[in-house]
């Protein structure tokens, strides 16, 4: 999957003209990509359209117009675009009560080392950029993961195999069989 290119990113004024239709299309697309893992964990499998939406919305929200800043946003959100034999996932810890959320983020320290995707019995650990801060004993509410799949797993998925998304943290476990709708979206990403 090709990363988002500068010429694809619209100015704020141009984006405003197409925003309702563009957002509606991507929000609909994200429904197939969203996975509810538990009462506090959800995830979205990302692709170039979801990354482009993030870029456009960030430029709009932050009123970013300088070319250097636009290029920075493109570079940042292109990390969400899967490369060959990859799937990208954003994982959210969703707890509305701030105090309870903070307690759970402390309990879930190391969550990033306990997420995996399983395809036909082959398990792929989630890979994340190291965002740890020395002496800081908690996880974050949002995680960005890459699953680097084997050729056999890619072939299996393209041929119709199922997949499971797993969280195996000692404080919170979850396992979800990906829906047919989600698997269809992931096959598009991998083909």
N, C-alpha and C positions, 0 to 999 in steps of 0.2 A: 504494500500500500504506500503510495507516494505521500510525503509530507505536504502540508499546506504551503503554498507558494505565495510570495508577497503580492503578485498580481491578482490573486483570488480575493484578497482582503479589501473590502470596500471602505470608503471614507465613511465617517459617521453619518453624514447627510444622505449618501447613497444607501447605506444600510437601513436607515429609518424608513425609506420607501418600501423596502421588501421585508422588513423585520417581522411583521405579523405572520406572513405566509411562511417565511424561512423558519422561524421559531416553532410554529405549529407543526411543520414537517419533521423537524429534528426531535421535538418532544414526542411526537408519535413514534418515531424510529427508536427513541430511547426506551419506550415502554417494553419493547421486545428484548432490550439489552439489560433491563433492570432485574435484579435478583434479590429477593428478600431472604436473607440467611437466618435471621432470628428476630426476636422482638427489638433488638438494639443494633443489629448489623444489616446493612443493605449494600449493594454494589451495582455498578454499571460497567458493562464492557464497552470500552471506548473505540471510536474509529475516527477517520479524518473529518467526517461531518460533525461529530460531537466536538472535536477539537476546534473546528472552524467556528462553530457556535460560541464556544468559550472565548475565542479570540475576539470575535465581533462584539460580544456582550461586554467583555472587559474594556475594549476601546470605547464603547458607548458609555458605560458606567463611570469610568475614570476620565472620560473626555480626553483620551490620548490622541494627539495629532502629530507629535514629532516623529520623524521617520525612525530615529534610533529607538525610541520607545515602542513603536509599532513592531519593528524587527525583533525586539526583546520579547514581546508577547508571543509572536509567531514561534520563536525559538522555544520559549517556555512550554507552550501548549502543544507543540509538535512532539513533545515527549509522550503525549497520549496516543499518538498514531502508531499502530502496530507495524513492525517491520516483518521481513520474511519469517514464517513459522512462529509468529508471536501473536499473543493476545494481550491486550492491555486492560487493566481493571482499576477502577476507583472504588475504594471501600470506605464506607461511612459508618462511624459510631454515632448513633442517633438517640440521644437521651435529652428530653426537653428541660428537665430540672438541672440547673447549672451545678449545684452542689453534688447531686447524684452522678452527673456526667463526670465531674472531676474525680470523684472516688473511683468510678469504673475505669477511667483512663489510667489511673494509677495501678489498679488491679490488672489491667491489660498490658502493662509494660511488656515489651517483647512480642506483641501481636504480629508485627511484620515478619517474624520468623516462624509463624504458625498458620500460614495460609497456603493452600495448594489447590491445584486443579488435577483431577484424575480422569484419564481417558483409557478405557480398556485395561484397567489395572496398573497402568503406568502413572506415577505421581510426579507432578511438576511443581516444585516449590516456587512460591511467588518471590520475585526479585524486586527489591526496592532500592532507591538511592538512599544512602545513609544520611538520615536527618537527625540522628541522635545528638543530644547535647550532653557533654560530660557532667555527671552528677545529677542529671534530670531524670527522675525515676517514674516516668509515665509514657504513655504512647500518645499519638495525636488522634484527633477526631476524623481526619481524612488521610487516607493512604493511597499512593499511586503505585501499582504493581505491574510487572511484566511477567508473563509466562512464556518462557522459551520452550517450544514444543519440539519433540523429535519428529523426524520425517514420518515415522510409523504412526504417531498420534495425529499428525496433520492428515495423512491418508485415511486413517480410521474416521476422523470427523467428517471429512469430505465424502466418505462412503456411507455416512449415516449413523456412525457410532454415537452413543450418548456420552455425557461427561458429568462429573460431580464437582462442585465447589465446596471446599472443606476449610473449616477453622478448627485447629486442634490445640488451642491455648488452654493451659490447665484451669484457668478461671472462667472460660467460656468456650464451649464447643458448638459447632453447627456443621451440618452437611445438607446440601441441597442438590437434587438431581436437576440439571438444567432442562428447562422446558423445550419442547419442539420449536417454539417460536424463537427462543434465545439461540438454540443450536443453528437454526436457519440463518440468523444474523451473523453468527460466528463463521459459518461456512462461507458467507459472502466475503468476510474479512480475509479468510485464508485462501480463497480462490483467486 
